Each structure stands twice: as C-alpha cells, then as structure tokens.
C-alpha cells in the first residue's frame, strides 16, 4: 500500500494490478493501458504511407530548427510526437500542412510526401492541401459564430450552399466528435459559450467537416481538465479507424495511451521513431529512455 | 495593534495630487456643461433683456417649416430641414466614399500587406488626416468639380453646379477615410492570430479569412469606426462650406449646392447682423440640433461596441 501511495505521489499513477514486474516499474518503463480503439500491437507494415518525410531541414531565418528529419506515418494510425519544449515537434507538425508558410522568413528543404505527392512543391495549392490535411490547435479557436456556422465553415468556404446538405454534415461531424448530444438543442447559439473541452471537440468537428484524410493535432488536450482530456483521447481512438492522426503532446502517458507509433524529438533531431510499445518499454536510444523515464525534459 | 501601524501620517502631497487630478477630470466636464449652458441660454431661455430664439420662433415651426431664410424682421423663416438635408446629404456621400475605401485600406494593411509595406502605408494615410480642411475645400472647388465631375457628368448628359454637395461629400469622404482605416485596422489586428490560423487550416484563402472570420470578429469596432467617421462628416465645416456653397436648399440632388448646419453657423457667426438679432440667435438653435445629433450617433456607436463585442480569452 505504501508503495502504491508513493507511486501515486511520484506521478506514476498507472495500474499496478497483475503484479507487474517491480524492477520494470521502478525503472519507470511501464505503459498505461491504451484507450479503446487504439491497438498498439497493430501491424502497420501493410498500411500505405500517409505521410513520408525525407531529409527535411527547417529554418527560421538563419536559425535551423529541424535537422534532416525522415519519418513515415502509416495511414489510419496514430503517430505521437514527443520531446521537450523547443525540440521542434510543433514546427515539424506545422510543415505537414504548410502552416509555416504563414510565418515570415521560414525555409524548408527536403521532401514531404503526402499520399505520394510532394507538398513542398511550389505547384501545390495550399488551400487544397489544408482541406486534405486538417489541424487542431492547442488553444481551442472557435470562431465568434454559432456552433452550426463553426462546423459549416469549411464546407461553405469550399462552396457548399445547400442548407440541408450542410445540416446533415454538421450533425454527422458533431456526432463523430462526440458533441452532438450536448449541443443539438443549441446549434444556433454562440460557440463562445461552450466549455473549453466542448470548444476543443467543436474544433475537431469543424476539422472533420472539411473531409480531411489526415488530422494534425498540436497538443489538443494540454489546456483541458482531466475529464475533457479523457474524452479527447477516446475520440482519437474512435477517429483513427478512418483517419490518419499525428499528435504532438507533452504528456508522455497520453502519447502511450493514444498512439501506435511514437517519435521522439530532441533539439531539432528525430532521435528515435518506432512502435509505441517498443519506445516506452525498450527504447534503443539512451536519450529516449532518459526522457520517458523523466530524467530530463 | 502596534503603534507603528496606527499612527496616522498626514501626507499632504497625496491630497494635493488627488485634487490636481480631480481638477483635470472636472475641466472637461465643466467645459461640456458650459457649452450646453451657452447653447440653452441663447436658444431656449435667455435671462435678462435678451430674447432667446425659441421664445420668438416656435419649436413646431423650427421642426416643420421647409424654408430656411434667416432674415431679421419680415420674411424670416426658420425651418431646420434644408440644413438637415444638406448636412446628411454630404455625410452620406462622404460615408459612401470613406467606408469602402477605409475598410479596404484597413483589410489590406492588416491582412495582405507585407510588414515593410505597412510601415510606410500607415504614415502616408496619417498625413492625409493632417491636411487642413480648408485645403480640401479648395481641392473640391478647384479640382474635383471642374476637372473630374464636370467632364464626367457632361459625358452622361448632366450638368453640375460650381458649388455642389457631391464634391463636398467626396472630399469629406477622403478626409475621414484615414480615420476609418486607422481605427478599423486597430480592431482588425486585435483579432487573435490563432483565429486566422484556424481558418487557414480549414482550407481558406486569404480573402475567406478576411471576409468570413476576421471582419465579422472585429465587426463591432468596425461599425463604431463608421459611426465615428459619420459623426465627423456631420460636424465637418470648412471643406463643406467652401465646396457646397451657402444656399440652404431643401434638396437631395447632389449636383446642386446646399448649406449644412455647420456651414450656416460659420456664415452666421461671421455675418454682420446684431448679436441679439434673431438671425444670429438662430445659430444657437442649429448648434443644439447638431449637438443632439452627434451625441446620439456617439451614444449609438458606444452601444454597438458593447453589444457586439466578442471577448477572447
């Protein structure tokens, strides 16, 4: 019992049932159960590559922040990007739908194939790319419009005007984002009145409405309370059956709960990438082990 | 309680500073009160031997008569409508010019312009705001009317008077464009960057982001800037007095001359009629009308600001 309390206090809240190996637990190399829908033993080798990054270098002005990153994301799976603050994981995520184009003075070299198409090619239409590769941000960003208009935003921008088509789409996206039951009676009230967790699920529904194949999530739950975080994680478990998800997270337990594949970034380098179970139980790099056992970061 | 905490020190300079600051605040309130007093004491009720404007002309005549002939003695007619029509005609033309131009400039500076471009665009706009309004008046009279309006309208088969409301409205519009551009740009820029990124991430073009997200999110401030500009246009004096002339006609024809409320007040206060004559006193009645109108517009703009403001965390 003492042990258990100590474990709780040290933040190692995870389940000790079944007499997990004491030595393993003490070294910190133990993995919490995954959320429903995420089978961490899934063999993704047969999955096609949704994203295939090759030798990517990224610069803010003269300052290089990503060094020779090569990473493959299998389709219909969750890839978690972990690493200490400032390691470049968010910057990397934002290159995947060219959000960094909006920042002055950035430069990116190498290749980034999204379903076989190199998106760094200047001929690529970023507007179409971003419909295909959606993004959810750390801070929920509902537009100051009604809940309905928020979800209908993407389809409307794409030219959809038919009211009943939009209504069906809004309902199905809100259902997929597990928000429909809570808001069905107030679709036309302001989205700003929703709670933080609801706003974030609304943002996910809004992203789904553009019918993307890939969803990028930049610390989607880091500003939420535990219950809301739990709902977002379960949602990721449901969505990964149909969508490819890349999630940046500071929370290593979250990474281990929701992802099939984990990539560890450190100081702009991709240190290690592999199946989540392997990264969290027997990482091959010392730096990865030090990070996930909490020795730094 | 220990004695060091209870001994009361009289800090004289604190009291002095408080009083000095109070006087500063009171000064503007007192000025407003004094202006209202002067207007009322000449227009509604005059103490002593003077006779106030509304003691000679009924409020009903002032509000219903359609003639403005501010003469002393026989034949004087004091209906505010010709001045109101002139004022609003010019102000609406000015809004038609300044709202698209000002909002467009604001959106361009905030959403499209390269930071370096913005660095020189904004000061140039502010130079425009610094040009004295007399200059704008002559610009309308000597350039816009003869060189732009006259050929253009002749080509359309119409004629334009030397003094006309259209040229006055256009220059007032040019004058208040920087006001709208600057105020709108401030509120547009205060829309959080995260909102724009979210819109871009949903596959928006730059125009979608501006028109569907940023402008609606900043709408309260933008509307307030329109109203403020309208109220400036209503109150604008010199440019209008020069460009539109001094003929109080009840007309909505922008190609003819007109007189605005402010234009009449300049005319009356510089005229040579006696200080207590009715033609001079009518200036105060017009002043009150103008005061009430601009006050109403400003209150409306404040209400819009509060009612439609979006609060971002």
Interface residues (C-beta under 8 A of the other chain):
Chain A: X97 X99 X102 X104 X127 X128 X130 X131 X134 X135 X137 X139 X141 X143 X144 X145 X153 X154 X156 X157 X158 X192 X203 X206 X207 X210
Chain B: X115 X192 X194 X195 X196 X197 X198 X199 X200 X201 X202 X203 X204 X205 X208 X212 X213 X216 X217 X310 X311 X313
